[in-house]
């Protein structure tokens, strides 16, 4: 059963635009990481600019969602859950932008032997976000199938954990000829690239609870 009726199409549109911004922001993160790893400086700057603009746009849509939701007292039995869910998802845009900003400022030296590992983590993190957002869209319509997307999100997060452990093992291996300081910086960015998948998993847990409440 759909949440939205004819009289609250404005809310449906704002949520759709908001989710689009979050997905595009996560995509900008992934493409920015890839550009950085390849040494494509101009492309990296463009991705950072895009992530920053998308974060600002997402914030505007989040404000509009809350305004429309409460001004017209729409779907009062679900308002609190929707606001909590939308607020939690705002961190996706923040982390997408901040990860690229950190790369721009600190400029870690990611050696060739580790580039694929960092890239795979960023890709899986983006897939976790993408799957979560699909689940949120389903929650607004045929919520009975939401658990499938929650399960897939958790699987991507688990994949990231495996990749992260593998990368950290390589970073701190004695055979990697780098100072401890350089290794700690690489470790920081490994965690940073994995953060989106952690966020997706946390939000998926909330979504599971909200789906259960709707089914009662």
N, C-alpha and C positions, 0 to 999 in steps of 0.2 A: 504494500500500500504506500503510495507516494505521500510524502510530508506536505508538499506544496499543492495548493489549490489555485484557482484562477486569481483570487484576490491578493495573493502574495508572490506574484511573479517577479516583482522587484527584488525581493529577498533571494529568490532562486537565482536570479541573474547575478546579483552581487556575490553570492557564494561561488557560482561558477567562475566568475572573473577572478575571484580571490584564489581559488584552487589553480586556475591557469597560471597566475603569477608565481605561485609556489613551485609548480612544476617547471616553469621556464627558468626560475632562479636556480633550481637544482641542476637543470641542464647546463646553465651558464657556469656553475661550479665545475661540473665534469669537463666541459669544453675548455674552461680556463686552466684546469689542472693539466689537461693534455697539451695545451699550448705552452704552458710553462715547461713541462718536461721536454718538449721538442725544441725549446729555445725560440719559440715564435712570439717575440716580445709585443709586437703590435696587436696580434690576435689576442694575447693575454690581456692587454689593456682594455680591449673592446669587451671581452667577457666580464672583466671586473666592473666596467662601466654599466654593462647590462644588468649584472647582479645587483648593483647599487640602485639602479632605477627601478628594478622589479621589486626590491624590498620596499622602497618608498610607495610604489603603486599598491603593493599588497597591504601595507599599513592603512592606506586610504580606504580600500575595500573592506578591511576589517572594521574600521570605524563605521562605515555605511551599513554593514551587516547588523551591528549592534543597534544603530539608530533606527533602522527600519523594523527590526525585530521587536523592539520595545515600544516604539512610538505607536505602532498599530496593534500591539498586543497579539502578535501572530503566534500561532502554535504554542500557547502558553505552557502546555504539558511537556514540551521539549525544549523550551527556550534556554534553560540553564545548561542543559547538556550540549546544545549546539554552540553556545558561547564558550563553554569550557573547551570543547573540541577545537573550535576555530582559534582560540587564544593559544592553545598548545601548539597548533600547527604554524603559528607565526614564527616560532624558533627556526623553522626550516629556511625561511628567507634570510633570517639573521645569520645563521651558520654558513649558508651558501656564500653570502657576501664576505663575512669575516674571514673565512678560510682563504679566499683569494687576496684579501687585504694583508693577511699575515704573510702570504707568499711574496707579495709585492715589497713589504717592508724588510723581512728577514732574509729573503732570497737564499734559501738553502741550496747547497750543492748536492743535487741528487745524481749520484754516479750511475753510469750506464747499466751496471749489474742490478740496480734496484728500481730502475724506471718502470719496468713492466709491473712490478709488485705494487708500486704506488698507484699506477694507472688502474690496475684491476680492483684495488680497494675503492677508489673513487667511482668506478663504474658500478660496482655492486651496491655501493651506498646510494647512488642515484636510482638504481633499480628498486631498492627498498622504498624510497620516497615515491617513485612512480606507482608502485603497487599499492602503497598505502592510500594515495590520492584516489586511485580507482576504487578502493574499498569505501572511502568516504563518499564518493559519488553514489555508489550502490546503496549505502546507508540511507541516502535521501530518497531512494526509490524502492527497489526490491531488497530490503534489508536482510531477508532470510539467507542470502548468499554471501553476506559480508565475511563470515568466518573463513571462506576460501581465500580471500585477499589478506586477511589477518595472518593466516598460516603461511602464505607465500612471503609476506613481509618479514615474518620471523625467520624464515629459511634464508632469505637474503642476508639478514643480520648475522645469522649463524655462519654463513659463508664468509662474511667480512671478518668475523672473529678468527676464523681459521687462517685467512690470508694475513691478518694482522700479526698473529703469532709467528707465522712463517717469516714475515718481513722483519719483525723484531729480532728473531733468531739470527737472521743475516746481518742486521745492523750491528749487533753486539758480538758477532763472531770475531775472534782474535785475528782472523785472516783479513778482515776489512781494515785497510790501512788508513784509518782516520782517527783523529783525536777523540777523547771522551766527549769533549764539548760538541764537536760536530755530530757525533753519534746521538747525543741527547737531543740536538735540534732535529735530526732526522726522525727520532722516536716521537717527538712532539708532533711533527707533521703526519706521521703515520696515524696517530690517535686522532688528529684533526680531520683527516680524510675519512676516518671511520665514524665520525660523530653523527653524520646524517643518518646512518643506518641505526645507530642507538636511539636517536630521536624518533625515527619511524617505528621502531619496536615499542617504545614507551607510549606513543600515541595510539598504536594498534591495540595496546592493552586497554586504553581508555575506550576505544571504539568497540571493543568486545563487550565491555560493561554496558555501554549505551545501547548496543544491539540487544543485549539480554533484557534490559529494561523495557525496550519497545515491544519485545515479544510477550511480555507478561500481560 
